[in-house]
Amino acid sequence: MSQPSFTCPHCKSHAIAVKSRPMGILMKETTYRCKNLECGHVFVCTVEVSRTLSPSGMPDPDIHIPLSQHMRPSQKLAAS
């Protein structure tokens, strides 16, 4: 699996993930470092599960993720 990357917002070079920590079941925070040595920007991104595109075959009853409005009606029924 490839290493997660992000674009540096300042110089537009690739930035690589240097560490990550969970912020909960549905969210994590990742620290990125710009690969451009002249820039050197280090920044944090937050990744969060925001909606379901295809329902899980093994749903956790304690997890509530909104259904995408773009799901087919049959998928929405299966998810309820």
N, C-alpha and C positions, 0 to 999 in steps of 0.2 A: 504494500500500500504506500502511496506517495505521501510525503510530508505535507501537511497543510500549509498553504501559502496565502499571502494577501498582498495587495499593492500598497506601497508606501504612499500616504496621502500627500506628501510633500514633493518627493522627486520622481514618483511613479515607478520606481524600481521594485523588484520583488522583495518581499519581507518574509522571513521564515519564523515559524512558531518556535519559541525557546522554552516556554513552560505553559501549563494549563492547569486550571483548578476548577472543580465542580462548584457551582453556586446553588445547586439543588438538582433534583431529578431531571428537570427540563431545561437547565441552563448551565453553561460553562463560560469561564473567562479565560482568554488566551493572550499571552504576551508575545508580541512580534518584534523582530529586530530587522531593520532595513539592511539589505545586503550591500548597498552602496556605501562604502567606507567614508566617502566625503559627506554623506548625509548623516548617517548614524542614528536616525530616529528610532526610538523604542516606544511602542504604543500598545494599548490593550484593546481587544475586541471582545464583545459579548455575543455568544451564540445561544439562541433560544428556540426551542420547538414552538412553532406558532400555530400550526393547523394540520389537520389530517387530510392527506390526499387519497389514501387507500387504507381502510380500516385494518387493524391488527387481527390476526387469527387467534391471538392469545391476549386479549385486552386485560389490563390490570384495572380492577374496579376502583382503585384509589387514584388513578391518573385520569385527568379530564383535559383533553385537548380538543379545541373547537374543530368542527368539520369544515372543510373548505366549501365555499359556496359554489365551486366549480365541479363538485362531485356529482356523478349521475344519481338520480333518485333511488335506483336499486342499491347503490353503494351506501347511501344515507340510511336506508331501511336496515341493511345488514349491520350497520354500526350502532343502531339503537337497541 
